[in-house]
Structures are given as structure tokens and as C-alpha cells.
Amino acid sequence: MCLAAIAFLMWLPFEAHRLGMRRWWVYAVLTVCVAFAFSFPLFLLMRERRLQQLSRAGS
């Protein structure tokens, strides 16, 4: 699990900047303070919402 959390923390800033997500650092703090099992699905949910916003704005 530690390896997955480290990989997530390395991928997180790149993906968040690519999609223009603000306050991406909150997910890193949640990973360390709460749990990877909470922060990773939450980030994926918010990422999916952002992708939907971008697709609506593009069409």
C-alpha cells in the first residue's frame, strides 16, 4: 500500500495541473493524515467531474 500511495503522490501534481484542478495539495495532505484508501478515490471522483466539465465546455 505504501508503494501505491507514493506513486499516487508523484502522479497527483502532474495530473491536477494538466486538468487545471485547484487545491490539489489537499489530496496529498489527506493521503498522509487520513488514508490513501480515502484520498485516492476522492481524487478520482473529482478528476472525473473535472473531465466532464471540460468536455461540456468543449462541445
Order of alpha helices (4+ residues) and beta strands (2+ residues): alpha-alpha-alpha
